Amino acid sequence: MDLILTVTLIVLLATSRGVSSATFTFVNKCDYTIWPGVLANAGSSTLDSTGFELPKDSSRSFLAPTGWSGRFWARTGCNFDGSGSGSCLTGDCGSGQVECNGLGAAPPATLAEFTLGTGGQDFYDVSLVDGYNLPMIVEGSGGSGECAATGCVTDVNQQCPAELRAGDGEACKSACEAFGSPEYCCSGAFNTPATCKPSVYSQMFKAACPKSYSYAYDDATSTFTCTGADYTVTFCPSSSPSQKSSSYAPPMTGSSTSPQQGSSLDYSGYGSGSGYPGTGAAGTGGTTESRTGSGETMLADGSYFAGLALGDSPRTTTASFTGALQFTCLISLLFSFFYL
């Protein structure tokens, strides 16, 4: 009997290894250096870095614990001195340093947003609700479920209307930021899916990037799910994405567990970006809104949260854990038969 118990414990320990983490890998295919920013939601632990340099044709990976939620983006046109002090032309987080230290991206910026499940589905998206500064895709592997790739491979800056153009055309603003009108920001009397509808500007973003969030309540075609996956965020991907990237599966719609979108206008301190399940607090000037099915509070600035995958998953899914238990039972029966 002691041998049976020992085998059972070994199998359970082996199958539970890695259940507490997922890998995020960042790949820079731009023709220039970028400085990705990382913002964890309130209640989520900080990853190994909150901002770092990523040269052309390089990559970097981080582990995130199960249940983690946050966002990633690329800062461009940065100028940092030897001490790491400086600023960026787009996506600047206002910290004055390479590390963003808990501050979010100043719009316009393309965002990759994630909520990792705790034994269930991850939610993820690429959002243009805060505007656009460069192409980005997210891809997943090692997980179960749809796990579809999403993002934007189009250079929106080339077709950005003059009234939305930021600076010399290095980024494209959202209509909310450009005009501040409630109907564009999904705020005030327009803060519900029934009253906030796509505008001619959000439709421009949607036409260029069909799988990305184009305005606050663009959930139906922009929210994706995967279970037990690792995630890769690729900046400036090829205009001819990988086979998996081009074979988009239909996103989840009408799910009672899928977070929803809200909107806010105030980006003071660059910390009031979109929220995700488990934030529990709004950023500077941000409004809050209860998220269906999560029982938690998300910031409501008009962008939503996502998940992503690359490589073999270090996390063990519920299905694999169940299989391990079945295997354990089989081993126990074999030992019992042997000792009879």
PyMOL commands that set and color helices and strands:
alter all, ss='L'
color gray80, all
select helices_A, chain A and resi 2-16+156-159+162-164+175-179+182-185+188-190+200-208+219-221+243-246+268-270+318-339
alter helices_A, ss='H'
color red, helices_A
select strands_A, chain A and resi 21-28+35-40+58-65+69-75+79-80+86-87+111-115+121-127+136-141+150-152+165-166+171-172+224-227+230-235+288-290+297-299
alter strands_A, ss='S'
color yellow, strands_A
deselect
rebuild
show_as cartoon
